[in-house]
């Protein structure tokens, strides 16, 4: 997929978020990179560059105190190539971009991986029950 189209999809996902979430992303930069860096992989204890689809770097809103001001923006990076490697079609890529963007934004709001995985499992279970 062309980089520009990938970035357009990322931006559309953000624009489609409910306004109460979007308005709280004012000091967050969302970037698209091809691959995670070796340093990013090392910091997370990952061995393969296809394992990391997105990364939130910053201080979650739930951990900010009264002294939190005049700081650099938090950063969410969406990694295009690992997402493409995971998916078989452009439609799957679009779906996965949405999942990854929302996952990383959830980290910005202080929701950890364990909770996110539990929510995702519950969502899959409900979907299976409906099918």
C-alpha positions in Angstrom: 0.0 0.0 0.0 1.3 3.5 -0.8 2.5 5.4 2.3 0.2 8.3 1.5 -2.9 6.1 1.5 -1.8 4.4 4.7 -1.4 7.8 6.4 -4.8 8.9 5.1 -6.4 5.8 6.7 -4.6 6.5 10.0 -5.9 10.1 10.0 -9.4 9.0 9.1 -9.4 6.6 12.1 -8.5 9.4 14.4 -11.1 11.8 12.8 -13.8 9.2 13.3 -13.1 8.9 17.1 -15.8 10.3 19.3 -15.2 13.9 20.0 -14.6 13.4 23.7 -11.6 11.3 22.9 -10.3 13.3 19.9 -10.4 16.5 22.0 -8.1 14.9 24.6 -5.4 14.1 22.0 -4.3 17.8 21.6 -0.7 17.1 22.8 -0.2 13.8 20.9 1.7 13.4 17.6 0.6 10.4 15.5 3.3 9.3 13.1 3.6 6.5 10.5 7.0 4.7 10.2 7.9 1.8 8.0 9.5 -0.4 10.7 10.2 -0.2 14.4 13.8 0.7 15.2 16.1 -1.9 16.8 16.2 0.3 19.9 12.3 0.2 20.1 12.3 -3.5 19.8 15.0 -3.9 22.4 13.2 -1.7 24.9 10.1 -3.9 24.6 12.0 -7.2 24.6 10.9 -8.1 21.1 13.1 -10.0 18.7 11.3 -9.6 15.4 10.4 -6.3 13.7 7.0 -7.8 12.6 5.9 -8.1 16.2 5.4 -4.4 16.9 2.5 -2.8 15.0 2.2 0.4 17.0 3.9 2.2 20.0 2.8 4.8 22.5 5.5 6.8 24.0 4.6 9.3 26.6 3.0 9.8 30.0 -0.6 8.4 30.2 -3.2 10.9 31.2 -3.9 8.8 34.3 -0.4 9.4 35.6 -0.1 13.1 35.0 0.1 15.3 38.1 -0.3 19.0 38.6 3.3 19.6 37.5 2.7 18.2 34.1 3.1 21.2 31.8 5.4 22.5 29.1 6.3 19.0 27.9 7.0 17.6 24.5 4.0 15.9 22.9 3.3 12.2 23.5 4.0 10.1 20.4 2.1 7.3 18.8 3.9 5.5 16.0 2.0 3.2 13.7 4.3 0.8 11.8 3.2 0.3 8.3 5.3 -2.7 7.2 4.5 -5.0 10.1 0.8 -4.3 9.7 1.0 -5.1 6.0 3.0 -8.3 6.7 0.2 -9.4 9.1 -2.7 -8.8 6.6 -3.6 -10.4 3.3 -5.7 -7.6 1.7 -6.2 -3.9 1.7 -9.4 -4.3 3.6 -7.6 -6.2 6.4 -4.9 -3.6 6.5 -7.6 -0.9 7.0 -9.2 -2.9 9.8 -5.8 -3.5 11.5 -4.8 0.1 11.3 -8.0 1.0 13.1 -7.3 -1.6 15.8 -3.7 -0.5 16.3 -4.5 3.2 16.4 -7.3 2.7 18.9 -5.0 0.4 21.0 -2.3 3.0 21.2 -4.7 5.8 22.0 -6.0 3.6 24.8 -2.5 3.5 26.2 -2.5 7.3 26.1 -5.6 7.2 28.3 -3.9 4.9 30.8 -5.4 1.5 29.7 -2.7 -1.3 29.9 -2.1 -4.2 27.5 -3.7 -6.7 29.9 -7.0 -4.8 30.1 -6.9 -4.2 26.3 -6.3 -7.9 25.6 -9.2 -8.9 27.9 -11.5 -6.4 26.1 -10.5 -7.8 22.7 -11.1 -11.4 23.9 -14.5 -10.5 25.2 -15.3 -8.7 21.9 -14.3 -11.8 19.9 -16.3 -14.1 22.2 -19.4 -11.9 21.7 -18.8 -12.0 17.9 -18.5 -15.8 17.9 -21.7 -16.2 19.9 -23.5 -14.0 17.3 -22.2 -16.1 14.4 
